[in-house]
Amino acid sequence: MKKILFLTITIMGLSASAQQRMTPDLLWKLGRVSALGISKDGASVLYKVSVPSVNENKSNSKYYSVPVKGGNVVEIKDYKPLMADRNISPDGKLMLLSKEIKVDKVYGKDFYPELEKSTAQVYDGLDYRHWDTWNDGSHNHVGYAPIGNDEAFTDIMAGEPFDSPQKPFGGDEDYTWSPDGKTIVYVSKKLAGTKYATSTNTDLYEYNLATKATKNLTPDNPGYDTHPAFSPGGDLTWLQMKRDGFEADKNDIIVRHKNIKINLTAAWDGTVDSFMWSKDGKKVYFTAAVDGTKQLFEVNFPGLTKIAITVNQVTDGMFDVNDIVGFSGDDVIVTRADMNHATEIYSYNLKKKNWLQLSKVNDAAYAGIAMSKTEKRYVTTTDGKKMLVWVVLPPNFDAKKKYPTLLYCQGGPQSALTQFYSFRWNFQLMAAEGYIIVAPNRRGMPGHGVEWNEQISKDWGGQVMDDYLSAIDDVAKESYVDKTRLGAIGASYGGYSVYYLAGIHKKRFKSFIVHNGVFNLQSMYGTTEEVFFTN
């Protein structure tokens, strides 16, 4: 039975009766919103809300529907019948799916069946583990089966020691039907062992259901080819990085039109995160980092005409547009967040240029939480560049007081520092403890041009360290900063940065906090599974 809810869903255990500061317990009670898509009739947006339970060590999820024009939120038990499934073939007879298939011999018992209790693992190459996923000889294989009969699975990668979806994080974005249902396009890095560990060369492969033949569609590109999708007109589109081994290369939108590959973002000085075609096939909308935020962009598709390709920024503000959910008339449905608010679902009218918040999962909770103020600041670096720095002030900030201040060092090292809302490194939570947070968009971060992004490559301890010190020195000039209580914090490459700063800071900092930081690069090179990264 469907249950009608008020527009604002109140998460259990949070009260809006009095303003309080964010705490770890409050953060853990917030609903985590994931957009699922737009309903078949185009009238509603479907989404999931998950709330983690520390006691149960799991997240509990519920599903909801909200009209694309705003209105009552409806709890639903099963969203799948309400949505079009992109994995169903155009004729509605087959389902595209993936299964783990045992291909390689890894365990002792694989080599010697009589040793059935053997737990030994035998590797002769570096591809023994990728992040937290061990190579046990099984591979993700994409294939198809009649609707409702997954056991009749046809493996289109039979016998291949390769993966699609890509391990360890790939999903069904790695494969798709062609519009006529005659072929399947999928992503795979068809390399093994040490070659797999040293390369980023994924390719797009096309499998023909009639001939059973597989063709490499991107043999000429040595870097990443990912996220295949078809335009309304039937043109294959994907994301492409050109250089092998460079996982943070410029990411471009490629369209194959009449067997000619067109790069829609070649002349644009940025890198694409995700994309979606407009319903009329005239434009591609995409998200990308820009000026310390993540925004929505559009680029026209000229086909083979002489019309100029033009990239336009569609949205602007102190927030992140994270995912494009879909379109409804003149509205584009997206997810949005900022440093004070976790992800919610919004619609943006492309003609009127206005926003409408559709989901309000955490509004009641935030009404009871004192918010931090976020300021955008520009600092001159030691080489004369202008660097954007986010400054997060504590709730109820008083400029007449003095506050301890933390320099936040981002990991990556080439990941964007935008208006993200993290349930791990949460600036709102740090500021609620009475700290000012200084978060510089130092060298190596997307959103400030390709050159800025690449200036950290093979120079981890160079200009970027000067950028960090320029940021903290500039903010420390303010009368409300307690210069006797400065700290530096970070994880991964951010942890490396903190370790490095500990050796060169000249008594600026009183404390250093590191999570999972890189300390010894030689040791890292000898143990990492992504050798292309350390190379």
GITA-V837462 format. One line per field, one symbol per residue. ss: DSSP state (@ for helix, = for strand, . for the rest). psi: psi as a letter, one per 20 degrees, with the letter a starting at -180 (. if undefined). burial: 1 if it has 24 or more other C-alpha atoms within 12 Angstrom, else 0. A space follows every 50 residues. Layout:
ss = ???
psi = ???
burial = ???
This chain:
ss = ..===..=...........=...@@@@@@..========....======= ===....==========.....====...@@@=....=.....======= ==....=@@@@.........=.......==..==...=========...@ @@.==................@@@===.....======....@@@@@@.. ..======.....===........======.....=====.......... .======..====........======.....========..======== ..........===......=========..========..=========. ....===..=..@@@@@.=...========.....========....... ..=======.................@@@@@@...=====.........@ @@@@........@@@@@@@@@@@@@.....===========.@@@@@@@@ @@@@......=====.....@@@@@@@...@@@@.
psi = pqpprrhoppppippjhqprqprhgggiiqpoppphaqrhijhqpprqpp oqoghilrppqqqrppqhjqbppppqhoigiiqpoiipqhijhqpprqqp ppgqpgqhihhnhimijpjqppqjrimiqocjoqojiqqppqaqqqpjmh hlpoojkpiplrqoqpqiiqbjiiqqqqhijhrpprpqnmqrchhghjqj mqrpqppohgijqppoiliipibporlpqqrhijppqrqpphppinikrp oqpppooljpppoijgipmappgrrpqqhijhqpqrqqppljrprprqpq oicjrjpqpppppgrqrmrpogqogaqocjppprqqrriiprprpqqpoh gikqqppgqlgjghghhjppqqppqpqppprhjjqpppppopqqqkpoii rpqqppopoqaeilqqnblqoqjfnohggghhjjqpponqmrpipqikqh gghiiipklhjdhhhhgghhghhghiiqhipoiimqrpqrqchhgggggg hhijilkgqiqpppolqpgohggghiiqimhhgh.
burial = 00000011111001000000110001111111111111100111111111 11000000000111111111001111001001001111100001111111 10010110000000000000000001111000001111111111100000 00111111011111111000111111111010111111110110011111 11111110100000001100101111111110101111111101111111 11111100001111110111111111110000111111111111111111 10100000101111110111111111110011111111111111111101 00001111111111111011111101011110000011111111101000 01111111111111111111111011111111111111111111111111 01111110011011111111111111000011101111111111111111 11001001100111101100000000011111110
